[in-house]
Amino acid sequence: MTSTGDGAASARAEVRGLIAGKGHAVEAARLVIVRLERVFAEGTLKRTPELDRALRDLSLVLAGEEGTALGGKSPEAARLILRAVDRALDEA
C-alpha cells in the first residue's frame, strides 16, 4: 500500500527535486539517501524492496567514489540508480 497524504507527497517531491537538481550526481545521491532514511524513520513514506535495493546500490556507488575501484563510473552509476529511485517513489 502506497503512503498517502500531504507529507508523503511533499517527501516525494523533495526527493525528486534532489534527483533533478543541478550539480554532481554523487552529491545528489548522498542527499537522497539522507532524506529517504529520514522519511522512512518518520513514517512519512514506507520502505519498499525496490527503494531498499536502490539505497544499497547508491551506498556502493558512494563507497566507490571514496576510493574503491569503480573506475570513475560513480557519477554515471549514481544517475542510473537515482532514476530507479524516482520510479520507485510512487510505490513508497
C-alpha positions in Angstrom: 0.0 0.0 0.0 1.4 3.4 -1.0 1.9 6.1 1.6 -0.7 8.9 1.2 -1.2 12.4 2.5 0.4 15.8 2.2 3.6 14.6 4.0 4.1 11.7 1.6 3.5 13.9 -1.5 5.9 16.5 -0.1 8.6 14.0 0.7 8.3 12.5 -2.8 8.5 16.0 -4.4 11.5 16.9 -2.2 13.4 13.7 -3.2 12.6 14.2 -6.8 13.9 17.8 -6.6 17.1 16.5 -5.2 17.4 14.0 -8.0 16.6 16.6 -10.7 18.8 19.3 -9.2 21.8 20.7 -10.9 25.1 19.5 -9.6 27.2 16.4 -9.2 25.2 13.1 -9.2 27.2 11.6 -6.4 26.3 14.5 -4.1 22.7 14.2 -5.1 22.9 10.5 -4.2 24.2 11.4 -0.7 21.4 13.9 -0.2 18.7 11.4 -1.4 20.0 8.7 0.9 19.8 11.1 3.9 16.4 12.3 3.0 14.9 8.9 2.3 16.2 7.4 5.5 14.7 10.4 7.5 11.2 10.0 5.9 11.3 6.2 6.4 12.2 6.8 10.1 9.4 9.4 10.5 6.9 7.0 8.8 6.1 9.6 6.1 7.0 7.0 3.4 7.1 3.3 3.6 10.1 1.3 2.6 9.8 -0.9 -0.4 12.1 -3.6 -1.7 12.9 -1.5 -4.7 13.9 1.5 -2.7 15.9 -0.6 -0.3 17.8 -2.1 -3.2 18.4 1.3 -4.7 19.7 2.7 -1.4 22.1 -0.2 -1.1 23.3 0.3 -4.7 23.8 4.1 -4.0 25.8 3.2 -0.9 28.1 1.1 -3.1 28.5 3.9 -5.6 29.4 6.3 -2.7 31.9 3.8 -1.4 33.4 3.6 -4.9 33.6 7.4 -5.1 35.7 7.4 -1.9 38.4 5.2 -3.3 37.3 1.7 -4.2 37.6 0.6 -7.8 34.6 1.7 -9.8 36.8 3.1 -12.5 35.5 6.7 -12.4 32.0 5.5 -13.2 30.4 6.7 -9.9 28.5 9.7 -11.4 27.1 7.5 -14.2 26.0 4.8 -11.8 24.5 7.3 -9.4 22.4 8.9 -12.2 21.2 5.5 -13.3 20.2 4.4 -9.7 18.6 7.8 -9.0 16.3 7.3 -12.0 15.3 4.0 -10.4 14.7 5.7 -7.1 12.5 8.3 -8.9 10.4 5.5 -10.5 10.1 3.6 -7.2 8.9 6.6 -5.2 5.3 6.2 -6.3 5.1 2.9 -4.5 6.7 4.1 -1.3 
